[in-house]
Amino acid sequence: MFLTNFPFCIVMDKDQEIVYHQHLLALQGNSGQDFEFRITKKDDAVIWVAMSWQSVYDENGNFFLDIGPV
């Protein structure tokens, strides 16, 4: 199954703005740790998740990508 706008499509409405803000910071090369927010599961249950990420840079020091599991 393909989810459009992932992960925002599963983030609780009340947490959308802060998750979007953290997403923008990550795209700017900032790392983060233990960022907590709520998501909705397939069965409509709401759970808290924590996410950490680390920026990865290429050999020239340019921002390459952000990695981090939810």
N, CA, C and O atoms as CSV, one atom per row, in Angstrom:
chain,resi,resn,atom,element,x,y,z
A,1,MET,N,N,0.842,-1.177,0.000
A,1,MET,CA,C,0.000,0.000,0.000
A,1,MET,C,C,0.885,1.237,0.000
A,1,MET,O,O,1.853,1.310,0.757
A,2,PHE,N,N,0.561,2.198,-0.837
A,2,PHE,CA,C,1.318,3.435,-0.951
A,2,PHE,C,C,0.615,4.526,-0.159
A,2,PHE,O,O,-0.560,4.810,-0.389
A,3,LEU,N,N,1.348,5.144,0.786
A,3,LEU,CA,C,0.774,6.230,1.570
A,3,LEU,C,C,1.254,7.563,1.018
A,3,LEU,O,O,2.458,7.810,0.945
A,4,THR,N,N,0.327,8.413,0.633
A,4,THR,CA,C,0.715,9.739,0.180
A,4,THR,C,C,0.913,10.636,1.394
A,4,THR,O,O,0.239,10.479,2.412
A,5,ASN,N,N,1.828,11.562,1.278
A,5,ASN,CA,C,2.098,12.534,2.322
A,5,ASN,C,C,2.572,11.877,3.633
A,5,ASN,O,O,2.312,12.399,4.716
A,6,PHE,N,N,3.256,10.748,3.532
A,6,PHE,CA,C,3.759,10.062,4.715
A,6,PHE,C,C,4.890,10.879,5.321
A,6,PHE,O,O,5.712,11.391,4.562
A,7,PRO,N,N,4.986,11.033,6.625
A,7,PRO,CA,C,4.180,10.418,7.669
A,7,PRO,C,C,2.981,11.253,8.096
A,7,PRO,O,O,2.242,10.858,8.998
A,8,PHE,N,N,2.778,12.404,7.458
A,8,PHE,CA,C,1.737,13.319,7.920
A,8,PHE,C,C,0.334,12.732,7.847
A,8,PHE,O,O,-0.549,13.148,8.597
A,9,CYS,N,N,0.120,11.785,6.966
A,9,CYS,CA,C,-1.205,11.184,6.825
A,9,CYS,C,C,-1.609,10.362,8.043
A,9,CYS,O,O,-2.792,10.066,8.212
A,10,ILE,N,N,-0.660,9.985,8.895
A,10,ILE,CA,C,-0.996,9.213,10.091
A,10,ILE,C,C,-0.794,10.008,11.380
A,10,ILE,O,O,-1.131,9.515,12.456
A,11,VAL,N,N,-0.254,11.218,11.298
A,11,VAL,CA,C,-0.027,12.051,12.481
A,11,VAL,C,C,-1.354,12.667,12.920
A,11,VAL,O,O,-2.125,13.153,12.092
A,12,MET,N,N,-1.610,12.643,14.213
A,12,MET,CA,C,-2.829,13.243,14.764
A,12,MET,C,C,-2.913,14.718,14.366
A,12,MET,O,O,-1.896,15.408,14.293
A,13,ASP,N,N,-4.127,15.189,14.111
A,13,ASP,CA,C,-4.330,16.579,13.705
A,13,ASP,C,C,-3.696,17.560,14.689
A,13,ASP,O,O,-3.086,18.546,14.277
A,14,LYS,N,N,-3.838,17.297,15.976
A,14,LYS,CA,C,-3.302,18.204,17.001
A,14,LYS,C,C,-1.782,18.279,16.982
A,14,LYS,O,O,-1.208,19.237,17.499
A,15,ASP,N,N,-1.119,17.283,16.393
A,15,ASP,CA,C,0.346,17.243,16.365
A,15,ASP,C,C,0.934,17.611,15.007
A,15,ASP,O,O,2.154,17.671,14.859
A,16,GLN,N,N,0.086,17.855,14.019
A,16,GLN,CA,C,0.551,18.130,12.657
A,16,GLN,C,C,1.530,19.297,12.584
A,16,GLN,O,O,2.571,19.183,11.937
A,17,GLU,N,N,1.221,20.402,13.227
A,17,GLU,CA,C,2.052,21.597,13.114
A,17,GLU,C,C,3.448,21.378,13.681
A,17,GLU,O,O,4.434,21.763,13.053
A,18,ILE,N,N,3.547,20.766,14.855
A,18,ILE,CA,C,4.866,20.552,15.471
A,18,ILE,C,C,5.669,19.510,14.693
A,18,ILE,O,O,6.888,19.637,14.576
A,19,VAL,N,N,5.008,18.489,14.164
A,19,VAL,CA,C,5.711,17.487,13.363
A,19,VAL,C,C,6.221,18.128,12.073
A,19,VAL,O,O,7.342,17.852,11.646
A,20,TYR,N,N,5.412,18.973,11.457
A,20,TYR,CA,C,5.837,19.666,10.248
A,20,TYR,C,C,7.048,20.556,10.537
A,20,TYR,O,O,8.002,20.584,9.761
A,21,HIS,N,N,7.003,21.277,11.651
A,21,HIS,CA,C,8.125,22.142,12.041
A,21,HIS,C,C,9.406,21.322,12.239
A,21,HIS,O,O,10.472,21.719,11.769
A,22,GLN,N,N,9.307,20.190,12.925
A,22,GLN,CA,C,10.472,19.333,13.133
A,22,GLN,C,C,10.981,18.772,11.802
A,22,GLN,O,O,12.187,18.626,11.600
A,23,HIS,N,N,10.059,18.466,10.914
A,23,HIS,CA,C,10.419,17.968,9.584
A,23,HIS,C,C,11.242,19.017,8.826
A,23,HIS,O,O,12.251,18.686,8.204
A,24,LEU,N,N,10.812,20.265,8.880
A,24,LEU,CA,C,11.555,21.340,8.221
A,24,LEU,C,C,12.951,21.501,8.813
A,24,LEU,O,O,13.919,21.693,8.077
A,25,LEU,N,N,13.062,21.423,10.141
A,25,LEU,CA,C,14.374,21.510,10.790
A,25,LEU,C,C,15.274,20.362,10.334
A,25,LEU,O,O,16.463,20.559,10.086
A,26,ALA,N,N,14.699,19.164,10.225
A,26,ALA,CA,C,15.483,18.005,9.781
A,26,ALA,C,C,15.990,18.213,8.356
A,26,ALA,O,O,17.132,17.873,8.045
A,27,LEU,N,N,15.147,18.769,7.496
A,27,LEU,CA,C,15.549,19.013,6.111
A,27,LEU,C,C,16.636,20.084,6.005
A,27,LEU,O,O,17.330,20.172,4.992
A,28,GLN,N,N,16.780,20.888,7.043
A,28,GLN,CA,C,17.834,21.906,7.087
A,28,GLN,C,C,19.135,21.340,7.655
A,28,GLN,O,O,20.136,22.050,7.749
A,29,GLY,N,N,19.117,20.052,8.037
A,29,GLY,CA,C,20.330,19.408,8.524
A,29,GLY,C,C,20.427,19.278,10.029
A,29,GLY,O,O,21.460,18.850,10.544
A,30,ASN,N,N,19.369,19.641,10.749
A,30,ASN,CA,C,19.371,19.501,12.209
A,30,ASN,C,C,19.052,18.065,12.604
A,30,ASN,O,O,18.238,17.403,11.961
A,31,SER,N,N,19.685,17.596,13.647
A,31,SER,CA,C,19.373,16.261,14.162
A,31,SER,C,C,18.408,16.412,15.332
A,31,SER,O,O,18.248,17.501,15.884
A,32,GLY,N,N,17.777,15.320,15.697
A,32,GLY,CA,C,16.832,15.344,16.805
A,32,GLY,C,C,16.793,14.005,17.508
A,32,GLY,O,O,17.173,12.975,16.952
A,33,GLN,N,N,16.321,14.044,18.753
A,33,GLN,CA,C,16.292,12.816,19.537
A,33,GLN,C,C,15.047,12.785,20.416
A,33,GLN,O,O,14.698,13.772,21.064
A,34,ASP,N,N,14.390,11.636,20.425
A,34,ASP,CA,C,13.228,11.382,21.277
A,34,ASP,C,C,12.111,12.400,21.100
A,34,ASP,O,O,11.504,12.836,22.078
A,35,PHE,N,N,11.842,12.776,19.867
A,35,PHE,CA,C,10.728,13.660,19.558
A,35,PHE,C,C,9.451,12.829,19.590
A,35,PHE,O,O,9.322,11.871,18.828
A,36,GLU,N,N,8.510,13.179,20.455
A,36,GLU,CA,C,7.302,12.381,20.653
A,36,GLU,C,C,6.085,13.056,20.037
A,36,GLU,O,O,5.906,14.270,20.139
A,37,PHE,N,N,5.251,12.236,19.393
A,37,PHE,CA,C,3.993,12.716,18.829
A,37,PHE,C,C,3.055,11.527,18.686
A,37,PHE,O,O,3.456,10.376,18.858
A,38,ARG,N,N,1.796,11.825,18.366
A,38,ARG,CA,C,0.776,10.774,18.270
A,38,ARG,C,C,0.456,10.455,16.821
A,38,ARG,O,O,0.412,11.333,15.959
A,39,ILE,N,N,0.233,9.163,16.581
A,39,ILE,CA,C,-0.203,8.717,15.255
A,39,ILE,C,C,-1.461,7.868,15.403
A,39,ILE,O,O,-1.780,7.370,16.483
A,40,THR,N,N,-2.165,7.720,14.280
A,40,THR,CA,C,-3.352,6.869,14.240
A,40,THR,C,C,-3.013,5.595,13.482
A,40,THR,O,O,-2.516,5.648,12.357
A,41,LYS,N,N,-3.282,4.453,14.100
A,41,LYS,CA,C,-3.028,3.161,13.467
A,41,LYS,C,C,-4.180,2.782,12.536
A,41,LYS,O,O,-5.209,3.456,12.500
A,42,LYS,N,N,-3.993,1.686,11.779
A,42,LYS,CA,C,-5.018,1.211,10.841
A,42,LYS,C,C,-6.359,0.969,11.523
A,42,LYS,O,O,-7.412,1.197,10.928
A,43,ASP,N,N,-6.319,0.506,12.775
A,43,ASP,CA,C,-7.558,0.208,13.498
A,43,ASP,C,C,-8.116,1.444,14.206
A,43,ASP,O,O,-9.010,1.329,15.045
A,44,ASP,N,N,-7.589,2.623,13.871
A,44,ASP,CA,C,-7.987,3.917,14.432
A,44,ASP,C,C,-7.549,4.129,15.874
A,44,ASP,O,O,-7.954,5.105,16.506
A,45,ALA,N,N,-6.731,3.230,16.397
A,45,ALA,CA,C,-6.170,3.441,17.726
A,45,ALA,C,C,-5.097,4.528,17.644
A,45,ALA,O,O,-4.356,4.613,16.665
A,46,VAL,N,N,-5.029,5.341,18.671
A,46,VAL,CA,C,-4.028,6.409,18.732
A,46,VAL,C,C,-2.920,5.972,19.674
A,46,VAL,O,O,-3.175,5.550,20.802
A,47,ILE,N,N,-1.677,6.079,19.192
A,47,ILE,CA,C,-0.535,5.718,20.027
A,47,ILE,C,C,0.513,6.827,19.964
A,47,ILE,O,O,0.570,7.598,19.007
A,48,TRP,N,N,1.332,6.885,21.000
A,48,TRP,CA,C,2.476,7.795,21.028
A,48,TRP,C,C,3.669,7.080,20.411
A,48,TRP,O,O,3.875,5.888,20.639
A,49,VAL,N,N,4.448,7.810,19.634
A,49,VAL,CA,C,5.694,7.291,19.064
A,49,VAL,C,C,6.806,8.291,19.358
A,49,VAL,O,O,6.550,9.473,19.590
A,50,ALA,N,N,8.020,7.809,19.346
A,50,ALA,CA,C,9.186,8.682,19.511
A,50,ALA,C,C,10.065,8.508,18.286
A,50,ALA,O,O,10.237,7.401,17.775
A,51,MET,N,N,10.615,9.613,17.828
A,51,MET,CA,C,11.438,9.574,16.629
A,51,MET,C,C,12.752,10.293,16.890
A,51,MET,O,O,12.784,11.356,17.509
A,52,SER,N,N,13.821,9.702,16.411
A,52,SER,CA,C,15.143,10.321,16.448
A,52,SER,C,C,15.701,10.281,15.037
A,52,SER,O,O,15.383,9.376,14.267
A,53,TRP,N,N,16.530,11.256,14.694
A,53,TRP,CA,C,17.109,11.282,13.361
A,53,TRP,C,C,18.468,11.935,13.404
A,53,TRP,O,O,18.788,12.707,14.308
A,54,GLN,N,N,19.247,11.608,12.415
A,54,GLN,CA,C,20.606,12.129,12.289
A,54,GLN,C,C,20.834,12.534,10.840
A,54,GLN,O,O,20.507,11.784,9.921
A,55,SER,N,N,21.385,13.697,10.644
A,55,SER,CA,C,21.690,14.153,9.295
A,55,SER,C,C,22.916,13.420,8.761
A,55,SER,O,O,23.832,13.088,9.513
A,56,VAL,N,N,22.920,13.176,7.467
A,56,VAL,CA,C,24.040,12.525,6.795
A,56,VAL,C,C,24.573,13.505,5.755
A,56,VAL,O,O,23.803,14.131,5.025
A,57,TYR,N,N,25.878,13.631,5.695
A,57,TYR,CA,C,26.519,14.564,4.772
A,57,TYR,C,C,27.411,13.807,3.800
A,57,TYR,O,O,27.955,12.753,4.132
A,58,ASP,N,N,27.558,14.351,2.598
A,58,ASP,CA,C,28.432,13.714,1.618
A,58,ASP,C,C,29.886,14.069,1.914
A,58,ASP,O,O,30.180,14.770,2.882
A,59,GLU,N,N,30.786,13.580,1.073
A,59,GLU,CA,C,32.218,13.765,1.300
A,59,GLU,C,C,32.653,15.228,1.239
A,59,GLU,O,O,33.740,15.569,1.706
A,60,ASN,N,N,31.816,16.095,0.670
A,60,ASN,CA,C,32.120,17.526,0.596
A,60,ASN,C,C,31.470,18.328,1.720
A,60,ASN,O,O,31.566,19.555,1.757
A,61,GLY,N,N,30.813,17.627,2.630
A,61,GLY,CA,C,30.156,18.303,3.749
A,61,GLY,C,C,28.780,18.850,3.433
A,61,GLY,O,O,28.218,19.616,4.215
A,62,ASN,N,N,28.232,18.462,2.286
A,62,ASN,CA,C,26.894,18.910,1.904
A,62,ASN,C,C,25.841,17.989,2.499
A,62,ASN,O,O,26.026,16.774,2.563
A,63,PHE,N,N,24.730,18.583,2.934
A,63,PHE,CA,C,23.619,17.800,3.482
A,63,PHE,C,C,23.139,16.815,2.431
A,63,PHE,O,O,22.894,17.193,1.286
A,64,PHE,N,N,23.004,15.559,2.813
A,64,PHE,CA,C,22.628,14.495,1.891
A,64,PHE,C,C,21.216,13.983,2.190
A,64,PHE,O,O,20.365,13.959,1.300
A,65,LEU,N,N,20.966,13.577,3.427
A,65,LEU,CA,C,19.675,13.078,3.814
A,65,LEU,C,C,19.561,13.009,5.325
A,65,LEU,O,O,20.551,13.133,6.048
A,66,ASP,N,N,18.338,12.808,5.788
A,66,ASP,CA,C,18.081,12.568,7.200
A,66,ASP,C,C,17.593,11.140,7.333
A,66,ASP,O,O,16.766,10.676,6.548
A,67,ILE,N,N,18.105,10.459,8.318
A,67,ILE,CA,C,17.650,9.090,8.555
A,67,ILE,C,C,17.156,8.975,9.981
A,67,ILE,O,O,17.671,9.642,10.878
A,68,GLY,N,N,16.174,8.145,10.190
A,68,GLY,CA,C,15.696,7.902,11.526
A,68,GLY,C,C,14.357,7.185,11.501
A,68,GLY,O,O,13.399,7.684,10.911
A,69,PRO,N,N,14.280,6.050,12.118
A,69,PRO,CA,C,13.027,5.298,12.146
A,69,PRO,C,C,12.012,5.912,13.091
A,69,PRO,O,O,12.371,6.584,14.058
A,70,VAL,N,N,10.762,5.678,12.805
A,70,VAL,CA,C,9.687,6.079,13.715
A,70,VAL,C,C,9.441,4.917,14.652
A,70,VAL,O,O,8.576,4.999,15.524
